[in-house]
Amino acid sequence: MSYGLLKGKKGIIFGALNEQSIAWKVAERCHEEGAEFILSNAPIALRMGELNGLAEKTGSEIIGADATSTEDLEKLFDAAVAKFGKIDFILHSIGMSVNVRKGKHYTEMNYDWLEKGWDISAVSFHKVMRTAWEKDCMNEWGSILALSYIAAQRTFPDYNDMSDNKAYLESIARTFGYYWGERKVRVNTVSQSPTVTTAGSGVKGFGGFLGYAEDMSPLGNASALECADYCVTMFSDLTKKVTMQNLFHDGGFSNTGVSQKVINKYDVE
């Protein structure tokens, strides 16, 4: 069901890879709610070809950009301004850990890989916002969002250095969000339930993450589509005064000490 919440709004969505991607679902829902946007991802992701189907479905243009490259980002934002004028929303759905991909244990991490993953997963958010800031291309009451995970606050061993990346990402949102407030633009992170995506599934023990979170969450895990719905509300005019927040969208997981389902698994008489 569409409510026209984003009618007339323009934006940029980073990170849609395939139909499992949260960013893909966000793009579909933004389109249904009346938004127009540019889809962007790293050139290597674009070569997979799946994004063309989403672009066709949503009537969107694809512009490749390495989000760690200020040169690429400047070209992307210049193209967005040429197409739309000022924009209303940005979604940052970008994350990658080389240490996770290569199975490097946290206590033995490769620091060159750490730096690369940090740049892609966290610093890129600052680069995206700085580019938008310097080009002064956000409309008043615009909304900038990045996707995070509760491992930024709690220890999930196999999430590895992505935990540190997400903590840094959330800090960037709070700090840059303060300055964006001067321009009446809000900045938030959404801490989503573990979700079956290409990135998430690459984490060792992901099935255990998923099942444990489901059992611990009073409402169960939030799906990618439900996360997309939440992002739509954050891009809409209904959340104008929400900023500098890390917003848990996780079925209650973040505030549950232990659930009866988990207790029952250990309560053996």
Secondary structure, DSSP 8 states (H G I E B T S, - for coil): ----TTTT-EEEEE---STT-HHHHHHHHHHHTT-EEEEE--HHHHTT-THHHHHHHHT-EE----TT-HHHHHHHHHHHHHHHSSEEEEEE-----HHHHTT--GGG--HHHHHHHHIIIIIHHHHHHHHHHHHT-EEEEEEEEEEE-GGGTS--GGGTTHHHHHHHHHHHHHHHHHHHHTTT-EEEEEEE----STTGGGSTTHHHHHHHHHHH-TT----HHHHHHHHHHHHSGGGTT--SEEEEESTTGGG-S--HHHHHHH---
